[in-house]
């Protein structure tokens, strides 16, 4: 069974098909994704676009992040937003 994207779940919520409680329950069960795809962010170095990245090595796709990893990801997003531009 495939997952429902966050965007698709939001469209179903707006249409009245799913409630917020149902979406949260389905996310907990792994049927709806928990995060959206991020837009690419870049910084210019010597006139070239450079795309900073951060990832967790050796973490399987089905392994959930713990609270420390989630906190680190939030800090990374804040730093990335502060120092880069969004690609359109």
Backbone torsions as a table, in degrees:
resi	resn	phi	psi	omega
1	UNK	NA	134.2	179.1
2	UNK	-82.9	160.3	177.8
3	UNK	-87.2	153.0	173.0
4	UNK	-91.7	133.9	179.4
5	UNK	-74.8	162.4	177.7
6	UNK	-62.2	-38.7	179.6
7	UNK	-63.3	-44.4	178.6
8	UNK	-64.0	-40.5	178.4
9	UNK	-63.6	-39.3	178.4
10	UNK	-64.0	-40.5	177.7
11	UNK	-64.3	-39.9	177.5
12	UNK	-66.9	-34.7	176.6
13	UNK	-66.4	-43.6	179.0
14	UNK	-64.0	-33.9	179.5
15	UNK	-77.0	-10.7	179.2
16	UNK	89.4	5.9	-178.9
17	UNK	-76.8	-39.4	-179.8
18	UNK	-119.5	143.4	175.0
19	UNK	-95.1	167.4	178.1
20	UNK	-60.7	-39.8	179.9
21	UNK	-63.9	-42.0	179.2
22	UNK	-65.4	-41.0	178.8
23	UNK	-62.0	-44.8	178.6
24	UNK	-61.4	-43.0	178.7
25	UNK	-62.8	-43.7	-179.8
26	UNK	-67.9	-33.1	175.3
27	UNK	-66.8	-40.4	178.2
28	UNK	-62.7	-37.5	-179.9
29	UNK	-82.4	-5.8	176.3
30	UNK	86.1	13.7	-179.7
31	UNK	-85.9	-33.0	176.0
32	UNK	-111.3	136.9	177.6
33	UNK	-59.7	154.7	-179.8
34	UNK	-95.5	-13.3	-176.9
35	UNK	-140.2	158.8	178.1
36	UNK	-94.5	163.8	175.3
37	UNK	-77.5	134.3	-177.2
38	UNK	-82.2	150.6	173.1
39	UNK	-77.2	152.1	180.0
40	UNK	-71.1	139.9	177.0
41	UNK	-124.5	143.7	-176.4
42	UNK	-140.8	164.0	170.7
43	UNK	-131.6	151.1	-179.8
44	UNK	-93.0	127.0	174.9
45	UNK	-129.6	117.7	-176.3
46	UNK	53.4	37.8	177.5
47	UNK	78.4	2.9	179.6
48	UNK	-109.0	145.4	176.8
49	UNK	-77.5	128.0	177.0
50	UNK	-120.2	132.4	-176.2
51	UNK	-108.5	99.2	178.8
52	UNK	-66.8	141.9	179.4
53	UNK	-135.0	157.0	174.8
54	UNK	-141.8	130.7	177.8
55	UNK	-145.4	164.8	179.1
56	UNK	-102.2	108.2	-179.1
57	UNK	-69.5	142.1	175.4
58	UNK	68.4	20.8	176.9
59	UNK	-104.4	119.4	-179.5
60	UNK	-67.8	159.1	-178.8
61	UNK	-63.3	-29.6	-176.2
62	UNK	-93.9	-2.8	179.2
63	UNK	-84.3	120.3	-179.9
64	UNK	-73.8	152.3	176.9
65	UNK	-76.9	142.4	175.4
66	UNK	-83.9	179.3	-174.2
67	UNK	-65.8	-33.0	178.4
68	UNK	-67.3	-41.9	179.2
69	UNK	-66.3	-38.3	177.8
70	UNK	-65.3	-40.5	178.4
71	UNK	-64.3	-41.7	178.1
72	UNK	-62.4	-42.2	178.5
73	UNK	-61.7	-41.3	178.6
74	UNK	-63.3	-43.1	177.5
75	UNK	-62.7	-40.5	179.0
76	UNK	-61.2	-44.3	-179.6
77	UNK	-61.8	-40.6	178.4
78	UNK	-63.4	-44.4	178.5
79	UNK	-64.2	-44.5	-179.3
80	UNK	-60.7	-44.1	179.7
81	UNK	-63.9	-37.5	-177.9
82	UNK	-69.8	-36.5	-170.2
83	UNK	-107.7	-0.7	-177.2
84	UNK	-128.1	170.8	175.9
85	UNK	-113.1	149.7	179.1
86	UNK	-81.9	132.8	177.8
87	UNK	-82.3	134.2	-176.8
88	UNK	-105.5	NA	NA
